[in-house]
Amino acid sequence: MKRPGRPLLAIAAGLWISVLSTVAWAQSVNVVTTVIPVAYIVEELGGTRVEVTALVPPGGSPHTFEPVPSDVRKLVRARYFVGIGGGLDTWSKKLLAAVPKGIEAVELIETPNLDLLEGEEHHHHHGEEHAARKDEHHDHKHHDHGEEKVAEKQGEAHGEFDPHFWLDPIRVRDAVVPAVTQRLIAADPDGKDYYEKRRQDFHQRLTALDQRVRAELTEAKTRKYIAFHAAWAYFAERYGLEKVAVVQEFAGEEPTPKEVAKLVRDARAEGLGAMLVEPQLDPRVAQTISKEFGARTMMVDPLGDPNDAARDTYEDLIQFNARAFRQALKTNMN
Ligand SMILES: [Zn+2]
């Protein structure tokens, strides 16, 4: 049954609430991000002058996330949308288009001086050709032109560059932090000194973080690792680690038990004692890996979780991963 008076009343109430919020929190800059680690960074810089929401929930993967209508409502109230870009959160394009008044959107992959690495995930796809290539190429570190062509043919929604740059604290410090600070100042010029002070403080803490991670990882005998998905290229480049293989060759795609078994064999052949798994991994796949690998799996997390004290800030998240990498590298035989 329709009650014609109702929508009008609701609109009036909505307007009243939005007027009240404007008065009460005139200073607050509302920012919506796709992934949690970017929300952590915005929080560090914005402090009490910003309100940050990440769309992908803890445990969710930006590679497979599907937005719901309430996500549009979050964007309607936001001053900025901050995504990653580069094929990681392509779904956000559709979401932004659904915001009636439009919104200023930032894709961090466009940040100057980010020194992006070439993408890897898009070099892979599933199917027969892939299986055949895998048998041909025991060395997964190199990709030939044949693979490039296949990737292009697949036409997947992946960019040319690897979008996981937030896992390198130095790239965050030198490129992402200044860019985000600039945006916050543009939205809230009264807070300029406040933001600038926070930027300097965070800059110093990121430098210290880099030194801690470096110290943590220098003890390792070997630099080789095998990970769940290709999220670690920037982290590995920064700290001199070497990827042997990834479990999930293509983001958002679960490996078959047979593929997992092959990876475990490869890892053993390389003398690796542990496999890095992620909380976003399908528990069934994790079980298969554990079964093949015994207890030697370590959890790394590219995305963080505000409900876990070990991963609820950017620094904690990076430190968490450094510790896991160190544990994994310690188990290597050669
Ligand atoms: Zn990823």
Residues whose N, C-alpha, C, O or C-beta is under 5 A from the ligand:
A	BS01	ZN	A231 A251
